Amino acid sequence: MKQIIILFVITLFSVLPGKAFTLSNKAEISIITCSPGAELYSLFGHTAIRVHDPKANFDQVFNYGTFDFQTPHFYLKYAQGLLPYQLTHTLFSHFIHSYQMENRSVYSQRLLLDSLQKQQLFDLLQENYLPENRSYLYNFLFDNCTTRSRDILQKSLPTEITWNISEQHKNFWNLLDEYLYIFPWVQWGIHTILGQRGNREATTFQYMFLPDYLMHGLKTATLQKQRLADDIEILYKASQQEFTAPWYSTPIFIFSISVFIIIVLIWKTKNIFLLNTVSLIMFLFTAIVGTLIVFLGGFTAHPITAPNWNILWANPLNLLMLIFILRKHIPHFISIYLKIYMSILVIAIPVWIICQPAVPIASIAIIILMIYLCLKLRTQKRHAEI
């Protein structure tokens, strides 16, 4: 969905005419949908708008999914959800060539608009392309390349579009997981750093933040009881690609088997060095994840990063433990902290089973390991004080 135009400079030089012009009676406007790709930025596909007027020798694709890598503080703004995206345009031939190179299918739906409606949509696109209008703050769920294309189409029309999408009772996680399942580690990471709000049910209109759902929504959409878009046309069909993750490489398997082996080794060997090493790694790991959760939830513009119940096991306060793990004696307040932290984790497991919060099932293995480490550290440090 986050279509990164590598040839960004080429796009900028594909300038529109200096002033608006009137489309001919041969002009066609289409919604372009591009299939998901193998890269993280392309996992959800892409949407763009094509304006083709053969009489004017004009064939451009308007793209709301472009950003500039040269933006000051690029990575910080990206993490905060404050990175400006832009409406750009490029020749259709350049656009489709880039997807052919990535082996991603491209579909087109011609909009069944009259000449006045086409002109109005084209004028709005040109108005959006003005320097003072072309930038916007990208919001993955509610303001992206797909929702922008959908909304400017609606804005150009005199009456509301009727979206005849069947209710499927899906929440945002259900919708995202339709694409994330082929990349289970990415799925685990996104489920961990995003929050509980993703569990709320989406409306059928909100489904269309995803390109595929807008494409299928257009198939049955009507305007004043007339079809809004023509049948789907395949502009480029990618060769078959298999994106599958073997079961033995998934987080739930890796975490479960690793936790089992670690617990058995610590229990059987009673090796203090092993216990301390594993504790250092896990308390550091959970503290880093927790710090990221706090940052995303409290200091960014992302819409579904808080509340996040993963903070119960990924606690930033675990950083405090790094100072004391290697010591023979621990302060009383650290012993109390371990007890409270362990109690929360113990309670969290049945709560997870009953309430099904937005905590990945693979993380239950981490929770079990942290409970065991807390128990062993409290026992070990208490024995060391005797």
TASULJO-V884398 format. One record per pair of residues at least 12 apart in sequence whose C-alpha atoms are under 6 Angstrom apart, sorted by the first residue. I is the first residue (numbers start at 1). J is the second residue. If there is no record, write none. Layout:
i,j
I,J
I,J
This chain:
i,j
1,42
1,44
1,45
1,46
2,41
2,42
2,65
3,65
4,66
11,90
14,90
27,52
27,53
28,52
29,50
29,51
29,110
29,111
30,49
30,50
30,109
30,110
30,111
31,49
31,108
31,109
32,47
32,48
32,49
32,107
32,108
33,46
33,47
33,106
33,107
34,46
34,105
34,106
35,104
35,105
46,211
47,145
47,146
47,211
48,62
48,63
49,61
49,62
59,92
60,90
60,91
60,92
61,89
61,90
61,92
62,88
62,89
63,87
63,88
63,89
64,86
64,87
64,145
65,145
66,85
66,86
67,85
67,86
80,300
80,301
81,301
81,302
82,137
84,135
84,136
84,137
85,135
85,136
85,138
86,134
86,135
87,134
103,238
104,238
105,236
105,237
105,238
106,235
106,236
107,233
107,234
107,235
108,232
108,233
109,229
109,230
109,232
110,229
110,230
111,228
111,229
112,228
112,229
120,156
121,156
141,209
146,209
146,211
147,209
161,223
162,221
162,222
163,221
164,220
164,221
170,201
171,199
171,200
171,201
171,202
172,198
173,198
182,243
182,244
182,245
184,250
193,293
194,305
195,304
195,305
195,306
195,307
195,308
196,307
196,308
196,358
197,304
198,304
251,362
252,362
255,365
256,365
283,318
286,314
287,314
287,315
287,316
287,318
287,319
289,314
290,311
290,314
290,315
290,316
291,316
310,359
328,381
328,384
329,381
329,385
338,374
342,371
